[in-house]
């Protein structure tokens, strides 16, 4: 479809400027944006409890046809990170440089705000982008919007990706999900999936607004694993064998998606790399093909 060669060039270079994502946000990348990218920083997409919700838009310069779009969701343990940090600045620019409009979003943080605030905020950004005014302003195709989530952002992306049923071309549905190190079962049962670190457990409990998993009414609804159905979009899941998030979480999500016939790529890496740290050459190549097949150069599934 549109600008396929540029998309391939993007995917080869994605990750070169990306830093890893942990609870402590990395410094912003200097000169991350090329001359082929049009920037709109600090655009307000909504308001929640008096707090402005902002995003950065990175747009391909000179694109004439509506472009596919990706919403980028930062990590940071749910209590830190912004649209400007943790590699999202670089990724936003690289996507746009390759012909895909990218939107790096802020969302409300814990502990002041717990689930479902974060999912609601990113969903609001998705629905806002689909409004005619934004479609025209940013030159995007509202039927080809995907999500890229890192760490905490991967949980949010997976939640939105498995939310609802039916067509992937409108409302709060998306055409593709890239989830880097997602935890997908946040219930007490999920603790049996591998050996989650104390840091991971503390972050999830803070996100859920709970003191322990045994008494946490939000846990099931916040777990993407339990929302999988046949109409969900294709997923790309990257996770490593000994990282912050147990590899069994990614494997469980891949099994659930495959069981209902949803296309899924599971890329398991050796070692302890987490989230954006996983973007080595092989992973970038897999993401490149995933985006070409499921967002850029294909007709969106509408079942």
Backbone as a ProteinNet text record, in pm:
[ID]
protein_1_A
[PRIMARY]
XXXXXXXXXXXXXXXXXXXXXXXXXXXXXXXXXXXXXXXXXXXXXXXXXXXXXXXXXXXXXXXXXXXXXXXXXXXXXXXXXXXXXXXXXXXXXXXXXXXXXXXXXXXXXXXXXXXXXXXXXXXXXXXXXXXXXXXXXXXXXXXXXXXXXXXXXXXXXXXXXXXXXXXXXXXXXXXXXXXXXXXXXXXXXXXXXXXXXXXXXXXXXXXXXXXXXXXXXXXXXXXXXXXXXXXXXXXXXXXXXXXXXXXXXXXXXXXXXXXXXXXXXXXXXXXXXXXXXXXXXXXXXXXXXXXXXXXXXXXXXXX
[TERTIARY]
85.4	0	89.6	57	127.5	272.5	362.3	500.8	563.8	545.6	590.2	741.1	814.7	959.6	1007.6	939.2	977.3	948.4	837.9	804.8	911.9	959.1	1065.4	1191	1223.1	1339	1322.9	1201.1	1173.6	1204.8	1152.4	1162	1305.8	1389.3	1529.2	1597.7	1557	1624.2	1558.6	1434	1366.9	1451.3	1465	1540.2	1680.7	1734.8	1869.5	1879.6	1771.2	1771.5	1694.4	1643.5	1554.8	1632.8	1588.9	1643.8	1550.1	1595.7	1510.1	1409.2	1309.4	1203.1	1196.5	1216.4	1204.2	1118.4	1108.7	1027.6	1083.9	1214.3	1275.2	1287.9	1222.2	1226	1364.2	1399.9	1528	1519.6	1635.1	1636.7	1588.3	1529	1484.5	1601.9	1576.5	1681.4	1697.1	1817.9	1842.5	1840.1	1786.6	1785.8	1726.6	1621.5	1562.6	1479.1	1438.7	1346.2	1419.3	1385.4	1449.3	1372	1429.3	1365.1	1244	1223.7	1108.6	987.7	995.9	889.5	832.6	700.8	631.5	585.5	621.2	591.3	480.7	394.4	296	303.2	374.4	394.4	288.3	262.1	172.2	32.7	-20.1	-156.2	-253.5	-354.7	-450.2	-554.8	-565.7	-666.1	-784.1	-773.6	-884.4	-855.5	-950.2	-937	-997.8	-930.9	-982.4	-963.6	-1075.2	-1072.7	-989.2	-1007.6	-938.5	-795.8	-745.7	-609.2	-608.7	-528.3	-516.2	-441.2	-492.4	-428.6	-365.1	-234.5	-158.9	-95.5	-66.5	8.7	103.2	203.9	291.1	258.6	239.5	211.7	336	374.3	485.6	428.6	432	363.7	462.5	440	526.5	509.5	617.6	611.2	586.5	491.5	466.8	376	321	226.6	96.7	48.8	-73.1	-194	-172.9	-284.2	-296	-412	-424.5	-327	-260.3	-159.5	-211.4	-152.6	-175.6	-118.5	-165.9	-122.7	-96.9	-4.6	24.9	17.8	-47	-46.8	59.1	149.2	260.4	231.2	244.2	206.1	329.2	377.9	503.7	489.9	602.9	608.3	649.5	691.4	732.7	664.5	620.1	561.7	430.1	364.1	234.9	244.4	358.7	368.3	470.3	530.7	627.2	628.7	712.3	719.4	626.3	660.7	577.2	589	512.8	516.6	651.6	731.8	858.2	980	961.4	1075.5	1071.4	1173.4	1177.6	1181.7	1238	1249.3	1131.2	1023.2	904.9	927.3	1010.8	1042.9	1107.4	1204.1	1273	1180.6	1101.6	1011.2	907.3	855.3	756.3	812.2	935.4	998.7	1029.1	1077.3	1115	993.5	883.8	761.6	720.8	719	678.3	775.8	903.1	1003.6	982.7	919.9	891.9	753.5	676.1	547.1	426.2	445.4	333.6	319.2	201.4	177.8	184.1	250	266	223.3	163.9	110.8	150.4	244.4	291.3	207.3	141.6	39.6	81.3	36.8	40.6	-89.4	-83.2	-203.8	-185.8	-294.3	-287.3	-209.9	-136.5	-45.1	-93.7	-50.5	-70.9	34.6	14.1	-99.6	-223.1	-209.6	-326.4	-442.4	-411.3	-515.4	-487.4	-587.3	-575	-660.9	-645.8	-728.6	-876.9	-956.6	-926.1	-883.2	-835.5	-803.6	-708.2	-602.8	-501.4	-559.2	-636.2	-699.7	-800.2	-875.6	-974	-907.2	-793.4	-725.5	-676.1	-609.9	-557.9	-672.7	-780.1	-898.6	-956.9	-958.2	-1004.6	-918	-787.5	-697.2	-728.5	-753.3	-788.5	-916.1	-1018.8	-1146.5	-1135.3	-1055.7	-1032.4	-964.1	-865.6	-796.1	-889.8	-993.7	-1086.6	-1190.9	-1196.8	-1293.1	-1253.5	-1351.8	-1321.4	-1219.5	-1224.4	-1132.2	-987.5	-961.6	-824.7	-782.9	-873.9	-842.7	-794.9	-864.9	-828	-697.7	-683.2	-564.9	-436.8	-442.6	-321.9	-305.8	-407.1	-396.7	-388.5	-464.2	-457	-578.3	-561.2	-670.6	-731.8	-853.2	-912.4	-939.9	-932.8	-955.2	-826.2	-711.9	-582.8	-502.3	-547.3	-477.1	-434.3	-307.1	-254.5	-199.9	-159.4	-103.9	33.6	125.4	256.2	271.7	279.3	292.7	418.4	483.1	606	586.2	608.6	600.6	460.5	447.3	313.1	225.9	284.7	210.6	165.6	240.3	200.7	75.9	60.9	-61	-179.8	-161.9	-269.2	-304.3	-202.8	-226.5	-300.5	-260.7	-326	-469.5	-494	-630.5	-721.1	-673.3	-753.7	-768.7	-662.9	-668.8	-769.7	-793	-889	-1022.9	-1040.5	-1166.4	-1270.7	-1391.4	-1499.8	-1494.1	-1586.1	-1593.5	-1627.7	-1612.1	-1654.4	-1546.6	-1588.8	-1500.7	-1384	-1267.1	-1146.5	-1121.6	-1219.5	-1197.2	-1259.7	-1321.6	-1391.2	-1399.4	-1445.8	-1468.6	-1342.8	-1350	-1236.7	-1158	-1173.9	-1101.5	-979.9	-881.1	-758.6	-726.5	-642.3	-612.5	-494.5	-408	-289.1	-235.5	-169.2	-109.8	32.4	127	263.2	280.5	308.6	319.8	458.3	536.6	671.3	670.4	689.7	691	557.5	448.4	319.1	290.7	233.5	169.7	22.1	-35.7	-172.2	-270	-218.9	-304.6	-265	-346.7	-315.3	-390	-447.3	-521	-426.3	-481.6	-402.8	-352.5	-432	-387.5	-264.1	-256.4	-144	-10.9	-13.5	110.2	171.5	90.8	140.9	210.4	200.5	266.4	409.8	499.8	638.7	663.6	764.9	805.9	818.2	707.3	713.3	798.7	872.1	956.7	872.8	932.7	863.6	829.3	918.8	893.2	770.9	761	647	517.5	520.1	400.3	355.9	451.1	417.3	358.1	413.4	361.6	218.9	193.4	59.8	-42.4	-8.2	-101.2	-132.3	-31.2	-53.2	-146.4	-125.6	-212.1	-356.5	-373.1	-507.1	-571.5	-491.8	-544.9	-577	-498.1	-523.2	-401	-425.9	-317.2	-267.6	-355.5	-314.2	-408.6	-363.4	-439.7	-562.2	-559.8	-671.1	-798.5	-783.8	-899.5	-884.5	-904.9	-880.1	-984.4	-1097.5	-1206.7	-1172.4	-1073	-1035.4	-951.1	-893.1	-787.7	-833.2	-950	-996	-1024.3	-1097.8	-1132	-1008.3	-904.4	-782.8	-687.7	-723.5	-636.3	-675.7	-593.9	-629.3	-650.7	-585.1	-595.9	-740.2	-821.9	-959.2	-1057.3	-1005.9	-1092.6	-1070.3	-985	-952.8	-1075.8	-1100	-1205.9	-1166.5	-1248	-1213.3	-1202	-1257.9	-1253.2	-1136.7	-1046.4	-934.5	-833.9	-755.7	-659.2	-535.2	-456.3	-328.5	-237.8	-163.7	-71.9	70.8	162.2	305.1	349.5	400	439.8	588.5	663.1	805.4	829.2	909.3	937.4	1064.1	1138.3	1257.4	1238.4	1327.2	1306.2	1321.8	1403.2	1433.2	1421.8	1324.5	1311	1214.4	1180.7	1091.4	955.2	902	773.2	799	738.6	762.3	725.8	811.5	788.1	656.6	613.3	488.2	367.3	377.7	268.7	251.5	360.6	353.4	309.6	359.5	321.8	173.6	120.1	-22.4	-108.3	-67.1	-143.8	-138.9	-22.5	-10.4	-98.3	-100.5	-185.3	-332.8	-373.8	-514.7	-555.5	-471	-500.7	-505.7	-408.3	-406.2	-528.2	-572.9	-685.8	-813.9	-826.7	-947.4	-920.8	-803.7	-774.2	-724.4	-677.2	-623	-474.3	-428.5	-286.5	-199.6	-92.3	-3.4	139.2	231.3	374.3	429	486.8	549.6	700.2	770.5	915.5	979.9	1028.5	1089.3	1241	1299.3	1442.9	1513.3	1638.4	1714.7	1749.9	1788.4	1839.3	1732.9	1768.9	1686.1	1636.2	1653.8	1610.1	1459.8	1419.6	1279.6	1230.9	1109.9	1040.1	1124.2	1152.1	1221.1	1363.7	1419	1551.5	1549.7	1431.4	1418.6	1432	1439.1	1438.3	1576	1619.2	1740.3	1706.5	1805.2	1785	1676.9	1681.2	1582.8	1441.3	1425.9	1293.9	1242.9	1330.2	1289.3	1242.7	1311.2	1270.5	1132.4	1107.5	976.7	866.9	894.3	795.8	770.9	877.1	862.1	762.5	783.1	692.9	552.6	544	413.6	335.5	401.8	333.5	294.2	381	348.5	228.2	227.4	121.9	-12	-8.1	-130.5	-179.2	-98.1	-140.6	-122.1	-10.4	24.8	-28.4	-8.6	-29.5	-134.8	-242.9	-346.5	-481.1	-584.7	-720.8	-752	-795.4	-824.1	-933.6	-914.4	-1018.8	-1142.9	-1257.5	-1382.7	-1480.3	-1433.3	-1522.6	-1550.7
-116.7	0	122.4	224.4	350.7	337.4	387	410.4	287.7	172.2	47.4	44.2	94.9	92.1	176.4	287.6	371	301.4	227.8	153.7	49.8	-17.6	-115.1	-45.8	70.7	144.8	183.3	221.9	252	132.8	17.6	-96.8	-144.3	-125.2	-161.4	-75.3	51.9	143.5	155.4	107.5	116.6	48.3	110.7	53.2	108.2	168.6	221.2	334.1	408.5	521.1	492.5	371.1	343.2	302.4	355.8	311.6	210.1	138	45.4	120.5	46.6	107.9	43.3	122	73.5	170.8	150	240	380.1	394.7	527.5	568.7	675.5	714.7	759.8	724.7	767.8	911.7	971.7	1108.5	1111.6	1222.2	1230.9	1224.2	1173.7	1160.8	1291.3	1346.8	1470.8	1446.2	1541.7	1537.9	1407.9	1359.9	1232.5	1244.9	1364	1381.9	1425.6	1363	1395.5	1504.7	1552.4	1658.1	1608.7	1479.2	1424.1	1404.8	1455.1	1437	1571.9	1579.7	1698.6	1671.8	1759.8	1740.3	1833	1778.1	1857.6	1810	1882.1	1840.3	1897.2	1821.9	1866.4	1901.8	1816.3	1832.3	1773.7	1848.4	1798.3	1711.9	1586.6	1497.5	1476.6	1522.6	1505.8	1568.8	1553.6	1600.4	1495.5	1467.3	1371.1	1427.2	1451	1505.1	1632.1	1716.8	1844.3	1839.1	1720.3	1704.7	1697.5	1782.3	1777.9	1651.7	1585.6	1467.9	1506	1482.8	1533.5	1419.9	1450	1358	1436.4	1366.8	1419.3	1348.5	1425.9	1368.9	1380.2	1269	1264.2	1218.9	1306.9	1281.7	1275.8	1184.5	1179.6	1305.8	1371.8	1493.4	1455	1523	1503.8	1389	1319.1	1211.6	1269.9	1212.8	1263.6	1175.7	1047.4	956.4	935.4	899.2	869	759.1	779.4	685.1	601.4	484.3	406.1	482.1	448.9	521.2	424.2	462.8	385.8	477.9	431.5	500	434.1	514	464.2	487	379.9	384.2	351	449.7	434.9	342.8	294.5	218.8	307.6	242.1	315.2	269	144.1	89.3	151.4	220.4	286.9	412.3	436.2	554.6	655.5	629.3	722.6	706.9	786.6	784.5	886.1	931.2	1024.4	993.2	1063	1050.2	1090.5	1164.6	1219.2	1135.5	1030.3	959.4	810.9	740.1	595.9	544.4	618.7	574	610.3	662.7	691	809	904.9	1015.6	963.2	873.4	817.6	731	647	558.6	637.9	742.8	827.7	883.1	933.9	990.5	884.3	769.1	664.6	611.3	596.7	553.7	653.2	780.5	883.1	892.1	876.1	879.4	766.5	658.5	545.4	546.7	652.6	664.8	629.7	603.7	574.1	688.2	747.1	851.3	789.7	859.1	805.3	908.7	859.3	946.8	889.8	955.7	913.6	983	904.2	959.6	954.8	1054.9	1051	991.5	935.5	886.7	911	908.6	932.9	821.7	860	768.2	728.5	609.4	561.2	629	633.7	576.3	665.8	788.8	877.3	821.5	758.6	703.2	554.5	472.9	328.5	285	157.8	100.4	127.3	165.7	164.4	299.6	391.9	526.4	523.2	441.8	439.4	385.8	278.6	222.5	320.5	385.7	483.8	599	645.7	759.8	725.9	612.4	576.6	546.1	487.3	465.8	598.1	696.8	830.2	887.6	866.7	914.8	847	716.6	641.1	694.5	711.7	760.7	904.7	985	1123.8	1127.9	1040.6	1037.4	999.8	925.1	881.6	987.5	1093.1	1198.8	1265.3	1308	1364.6	1477.8	1562.1	1676.1	1629.5	1529	1478.8	1395.8	1319.1	1242.9	1337.2	1450.1	1547.4	1619.1	1658.6	1734.5	1652.2	1527.3	1444.8	1355.7	1349.9	1271.5	1122.1	1073	931.5	854.8	724.6	634.7	583.1	622.2	581.8	432.8	361.8	217.6	138.7	206.8	138.4	204.1	182.4	234.4	117.3	116.3	11.7	69.8	-20.1	18.6	-43.2	34.6	-15.3	16.4	-86.6	-65.9	-128.6	-59.1	-106.4	-124.4	-246.1	-273.8	-241.3	-143.4	-103.8	-67.8	-1.7	32.5	-88.2	-199.1	-322.5	-382.6	-366.2	-412.4	-330.4	-198.9	-111.1	-145.5	-162.2	-194.2	-326	-425.5	-556.6	-549.7	-466.7	-449.7	-388.2	-283.7	-218.7	-310.7	-381.3	-471.2	-582.7	-625.7	-734	-682.7	-552.3	-494.4	-496.9	-530.4	-526.4	-640.5	-635.9	-737.2	-669.5	-744.3	-694	-620.4	-533.4	-464.6	-395.7	-402.6	-340.5	-202	-147.1	-24.6	100.5	90	206.9	199.3	307.7	311.4	287.8	193.6	167.7	43.9	-0.6	-117.9	-75.9	-164.6	-135.5	-250.1	-219.2	-316	-405.7	-366.1	-445	-399.3	-491.6	-460.7	-515.2	-429.1	-470.7	-453.5	-563.4	-560.8	-609.4	-518.4	-549.8	-577.4	-703.4	-748.9	-725.3	-782.9	-761.8	-863.6	-816.5	-904.4	-907.4	-1025.1	-1036	-1100.2	-1167.8	-1222.8	-1156	-1060.6	-981.6	-1030.4	-1149.5	-1206.9	-1286.5	-1337.7	-1422.5	-1545.7	-1596.6	-1709.5	-1674.3	-1547.9	-1504.1	-1515.2	-1514.8	-1531.4	-1668.7	-1763.3	-1897.8	-1907.4	-1802.5	-1800.6	-1753.2	-1846.5	-1810.7	-1761.7	-1679.5	-1627.5	-1476.6	-1402.3	-1257.3	-1192.4	-1089.2	-1018.6	-935.6	-900.5	-815.4	-680.4	-630.6	-502.9	-512.9	-621.7	-639.3	-650.7	-726.7	-742.5	-609.8	-531.5	-402	-308	-309.2	-221.7	-258.9	-388.9	-433.7	-400.7	-423.9	-391.3	-242.1	-161.4	-16.7	20.9	-41.6	-19.2	-58.4	-169.8	-218.6	-143.3	-70.5	-1.2	-95.7	-201.6	-306.1	-326.6	-379.7	-413.7	-555.9	-644.2	-780.7	-838.8	-945.8	-1004.1	-1081.4	-1126.9	-1207.4	-1125.6	-996	-907.3	-790.1	-818.5	-717.7	-733	-665.2	-684.5	-641.2	-554.1	-508.1	-609.1	-705	-786.4	-861.9	-923.6	-1001.8	-912.1	-803.9	-714.4	-649.2	-630.1	-564.7	-661.9	-789.2	-891.6	-920.5	-877.4	-900.3	-1046.8	-1136	-1279	-1326.7	-1269.5	-1315.7	-1244.8	-1158.3	-1085.8	-1126.1	-1223.9	-1266.6	-1326.4	-1286.8	-1349.8	-1350.6	-1414.9	-1439.5	-1312.5	-1201.2	-1079.1	-988.4	-1033	-948.5	-929.6	-822.1	-794.1	-881.5	-888.6	-959.3	-897.4	-982.1	-939.8	-977.3	-888.9	-921.8	-907.8	-1015.7	-1016.9	-1047.1	-957.9	-981.3	-987.9	-1084.8	-1102.6	-1186.7	-1169.9	-1252.6	-1352.1	-1451.3	-1567.5	-1538.7	-1441.5	-1418.8	-1272	-1204.9	-1060.9	-1029.1	-900.6	-850.8	-918.9	-939.9	-1005.8	-1152.4	-1246.3	-1387.8	-1420.4	-1496.3	-1532.9	-1608	-1676.6	-1751.7	-1661.5	-1534.6	-1441	-1422.1	-1397.4	-1382.8	-1511.2	-1622.6	-1751.1	-1780	-1745.7	-1768.1	-1685.1	-1561	-1475.7	-1531.2	-1575.4	-1631	-1754.8	-1841	-1961.1	-1923.2	-1825.1	-1785	-1728.2	-1647.4	-1589.2	-1697.5	-1787.2	-1895	-1984.8	-2007.1	-2096.7	-2047.5	-1916.2	-1861.4	-1815.4	-1846.2	-1816.8	-1676.7	-1605.7	-1471.9	-1483.4	-1421.1	-1428.2	-1367.2	-1436.5	-1386.9	-1429.1	-1337	-1365.5	-1355.8	-1463.9	-1464.8	-1473.3	-1370.5	-1361.6	-1366.8	-1484.7	-1504.8	-1495.2	-1407.4	-1383.5	-1443.1	-1480	-1523.1	-1403.7	-1430.8	-1325.3	-1248.5	-1126.5	-1048.1	-916.9	-896.2	-769.7	-751.9	-628.1	-596.4	-485.4	-503	-397.2	-348.3	-218.4	-164.2	-216.9	-271.5	-333	-454.7	-506.8	-625.9	-595.4	-468.2	-432.3	-449.4	-574.6	-606	-617.8	-650.7	-654.3	-753.9	-872.6	-975.5	-933	-871.2	-826.6	-716.1	-624.7	-516.5	-573.3	-675.1	-736	-799.7	-864.4	-926.7	-821	-712.4	-605	-541.9	-526	-471.4	-553.3	-685	-769.8	-769.9	-768.6	-764.5	-639.8	-524.4	-400.3	-400.6	-451.9	-459.5	-549.6	-664.4	-763	-722.4	-654.9	-636.9	-493.7	-397	-257.6	-177.3	-196.6	-110.7	-162.8	-288.3	-340.8	-451.1	-428.9	-531.8	-466.2	-540.4	-496.8	-538.6	-443.5	-470.7	-574.7	-667.5	-765.9	-695.5	-737	-674.3	-773.1	-894.7	-996	-969.1
0	0	0	84.3	78.6	122.5	41	79.3	144.2	83	143.6	161.3	61.6	74.1	190.3	215.2	328.7	460	462.6	584.3	614	509.6	528.6	581	523.7	572.6	718.5	755.1	896.7	984.9	946.4	1034.6	1051	948.7	960.7	1065.2	1072.1	1163.6	1299.2	1314.4	1443.7	1550.2	1663.3	1772.5	1785	1680.6	1688.7	1789.8	1805.1	1897.1	2024.7	2036.8	2149.3	2272.5	2386.9	2514.3	2574.5	2675.1	2746.8	2829.5	2878.1	2956.3	3092.7	3195.7	3332.2	3409.6	3538.1	3619.1	3621.5	3599.3	3593.5	3448.8	3403.8	3263.5	3221.4	3100.1	3046	2999.6	2975.8	2925.2	2781.9	2736.9	2598.4	2502.8	2383.4	2283.2	2207.6	2207.4	2135.2	1984.5	1911.3	1765.1	1712.1	1777.8	1738.2	1611.2	1576.3	1464.6	1338.5	1226.8	1100.3	1028.2	919.9	842	765.1	759.3	687.7	777.5	900.3	998.4	1039.4	1041.1	1090	1232.4	1324.1	1465.6	1513.6	1595.7	1669.3	1814.1	1897.2	2034.7	2127.8	2234.1	2341.1	2289.1	2204.1	2153.1	2256.1	2292.7	2390.9	2322.1	2368.8	2312.4	2405.9	2529.5	2622.5	2756.4	2846.1	2984.1	3075.3	3185.9	3282.2	3422.9	3491.1	3626.9	3634.6	3537.2	3533.6	3482.9	3451	3401.6	3249.4	3186	3041.8	3000.1	2898.1	2842.1	2709.1	2697.8	2583.8	2504.9	2378.9	2294.4	2205.3	2154.5	2050.4	1920.4	1814.8	1683.5	1596	1534.1	1439.7	1305.7	1207.9	1081.4	965.2	871	752.9	668.7	638.8	557.4	411.8	349.7	207.1	172.2	269.6	239.9	183.3	72.9	9.7	40.7	52.3	79.9	230.2	280.5	424	464.5	576.8	622.5	738.9	753.3	874	992.4	1112.2	1231.4	1345.2	1432.3	1552.7	1674	1778.9	1907	1994.4	2048.5	2128.1	2276.3	2356.4	2497	2580.8	2652.8	2726.5	2847.4	2895.1	3018.4	3135	3244.4	3362.2	3488.5	3490.7	3610.9	3651.9	3560.2	3582.4	3668.7	3734.9	3819.6	3769.7	3653.4	3596.3	3445.1	3380.4	3235.1	3172.8	3052.6	2977.8	2830	2750.5	2605.3	2547	2623.2	2573.7	2611.8	2691.6	2746.1	2711.9	2757.4	2743.9	2601.8	2510.4	2372.6	2284.6	2341.1	2260.8	2165.5	2204.1	2114.4	1986.9	2003.4	1887.4	1804	1868.9	1795.8	1719.2	1779.8	1713.5	1583.3	1590.9	1472	1367.3	1410.8	1316.3	1240.5	1310.2	1242.1	1134.5	1170.9	1074.7	958.3	986.9	881.8	782.6	828.7	741.6	680.4	703.6	637.1	720.5	850.7	940.5	1039.3	1048.1	1146.9	1286.3	1378.9	1513.5	1616.9	1724	1828.3	1964.5	2029.2	2160.1	2266.9	2350.4	2439.3	2586.1	2659.8	2805.1	2856.8	2975.5	3042.8	3192.8	3266.2	3410.4	3480.4	3583.8	3649.5	3788.2	3828.9	3965.5	4055.9	4186.6	4259.1	4264.5	4215.1	4221.7	4141.4	4028.8	3942.5	3919.7	3941.1	3921.7	3803.3	3765.2	3659.1	3689	3586.3	3442.3	3384.9	3468.1	3419.7	3301.2	3309.5	3204.1	3072.7	3082.5	2962.6	2905.5	2990	2942.3	2870.2	2923.5	2861.8	2721	2706.5	2573.9	2477.9	2528.4	2444.7	2398.5	2487.4	2448.2	2336.2	2346	2240.5	2107.8	2111.1	1991	1928.1	2007.7	1955	1907.6	1975.6	1933.8	1796.8	1775.5	1647.1	1533.2	1563.1	1458.8	1424	1500.3	1467.9	1336.5	1256.1	1124.2	1127.2	1229	1235.6	1243.8	1326.1	1339.3	1218.8	1163.1	1041.7	931.7	917.9	815.2	850	975.7	1014.9	1002.8	1044.5	1048.3	925.7	839.3	716.9	740.9	838.2	872.9	822.2	813.3	777.9	908	941.9	1070.4	1080.5	969.5	971.1	989.2	993.4	1007.3	1120	1241.3	1358.5	1445.9	1484.8	1571	1699.5	1790.6	1919.5	1937.4	1995	2035.2	2183.5	2267.4	2410.5	2465	2558.6	2619.6	2769.1	2821.3	2964	3016.4	3105.6	3150.3	3031.2	2933.1	2812.2	2733.9	2744.8	2675.9	2739.1	2870.2	2936.1	2887.6	2880.9	2832.9	2688	2604.2	2463.1	2448.3	2527.3	2519.9	2569	2669.8	2720.6	2615.6	2549	2445.7	2325.4	2290.2	2176.2	2191.7	2315.7	2339.8	2389.2	2391.4	2437.9	2326.2	2361.5	2264	2164.6	2070.1	1965.5	1833.4	1725.8	1595.5	1520	1431.6	1338.6	1407.6	1343.3	1396.5	1338.4	1270.4	1192.7	1252.2	1368.4	1422.5	1573.4	1633.9	1777.4	1857.6	1952.6	2041	2000.7	1876.3	1828	1745.5	1738.2	1664.2	1569.8	1469.2	1364.4	1397	1491.4	1524.3	1659.2	1730.1	1859.9	1864.2	1901.9	1933.5	2083.9	2154.7	2300.6	2341.1	2398	2441.2	2591.4	2628.7	2768.7	2839.3	2788.4	2852.5	2963.8	3073.9	3171.7	3136.8	3124.9	3073.6	3170.6	3273	3378.3	3509	3553.3	3671.5	3793.9	3784	3895.5	3985.8	4095.5	4183.7	4109.5	4014.2	3932.5	3850.7	3810.3	3729.9	3801.1	3933.2	4009.4	3987.8	3939.2	3912.6	3777.1	3696.2	3565.8	3585.3	3604.8	3625.1	3766.7	3781.3	3912.1	3902.3	3911	3895.3	4003.9	3965.7	4060.9	4156.9	4269.2	4365.7	4303.1	4217.8	4151.9	4061.4	3984.9	3895.1	3974	4083.7	4165.5	4223.9	4275	4333.8	4230	4109.1	4002.6	3963.7	3953.4	3914.6	4022.4	4148	4255.9	4259.7	4235.4	4231.9	4117.7	4003.5	3887.1	3917.9	3987.5	4018.6	4134.6	4211.1	4327.1	4441.2	4455.2	4554.8	4643.6	4761.7	4853	4831.7	4787.5	4757.7	4652.7	4588.6	4478.8	4527.1	4651.6	4701.9	4718	4734.5	4750.6	4654.8	4526	4422.1	4311.2	4324.7	4228.5	4086.3	4071.1	3936.6	3859.7	3929.9	3869.9	3745.2	3749.5	3634.7	3515.1	3536.3	3426	3365.2	3445.4	3397.1	3328.4	3324.1	3266.9	3121.8	3024.6	2883.7	2849	2919.4	2888.9	2889.9	2975	2990.7	2896.8	2811.1	2717.5	2572.5	2549.4	2412.9	2345.6	2219.5	2140.4	1993.4	1914.5	1773.8	1690	1736	1656	1692.2	1779.2	1820.4	1707.1	1711.7	1605.2	1617.1	1511.9	1520	1627.3	1696	1802	1766.6	1803.6	1806.1	1951.8	2010.6	2150.4	2158.4	2223.9	2248.7	2398.3	2440.9	2582.4	2593.3	2702.4	2719.5	2832.2	2838.4	2924.2	3072.8	3108.1	3249.5	3287.2	3235.4	3258.1	3370.8	3381.2	3485.2	3480.3	3360.2	3340.8	3305.4	3377.9	3345.6	3201	3136.2	2997.6	2982.2	3089.3	3084	3057.3	3093.9	3066	2915	2845.8	2700.9	2632.4	2681.6	2623.5	2642.7	2759.7	2785.2	2691.1	2665.2	2574.9	2432.4	2390.5	2255.8	2239.8	2340.7	2333.4	2324	2404.7	2404.3	2269.2	2209.6	2078.7	1971.2	1971.6	1872.5	1886.2	2009.3	2033.3	1967.8	1948.7	1885.4	1742.7	1690.2	1550.6	1521.4	1623.3	1601	1567.6	1458.5	1423.9	1533.7	1570.8	1675.7	1645.5	1665.6	1659	1800.2	1850.7	1982.6	1962.7	2005.6	1988.2	2126.6	2165.2	2296.9	2282.6	2363.7	2358.2	2480.4	2467	2583.8	2671.6	2795.2	2880.8	2955.5	2997	3087.9	3027.9	2899.3	2839.8	2853.9	2874.6	2903.9	2813	2759.6	2684.8	2567.2	2559.8	2443	2429.2	2536	2526.1	2433.3	2405.2	2321.2	2172.5	2135.9	1994.3	1931	1922.9	1849	1700	1620.3	1475.2	1435	1495.3	1459	1497.4	1614.5	1657.2	1567.9	1531.1	1440.9	1306.9	1257.4	1131.2	1143.8	1257.6	1279.3	1287	1356.8	1366.9	1230.3	1153.4	1018.6	938.6	936	858	915.8	1048	1113.8	1073.5	1072.9	1035	887.9	804.7	662.2	638.8	703.5	680.9	741.8	855.6	933.6	948.2	906.9	921.1	793	725.6	612.8	480.7	456.8	322.6	319.4	391.3	398.8	421.5	395.7	428.1	569.6	652.1	791.6	805.8	902.4	930.6	984.4	939.6	983.2	1044.6	1075.3	1131.8	1278.7
[MASK]
+++++++++++++++++++++++++++++++++++++++++++++++++++++++++++++++++++++++++++++++++++++++++++++++++++++++++++++++++++++++++++++++++++++++++++++++++++++++++++++++++++++++++++++++++++++++++++++++++++++++++++++++++++++++++++++++++++++++++++++++++++++++++++++++++++++++++++++++++++++++++++++++++++++++++++++++

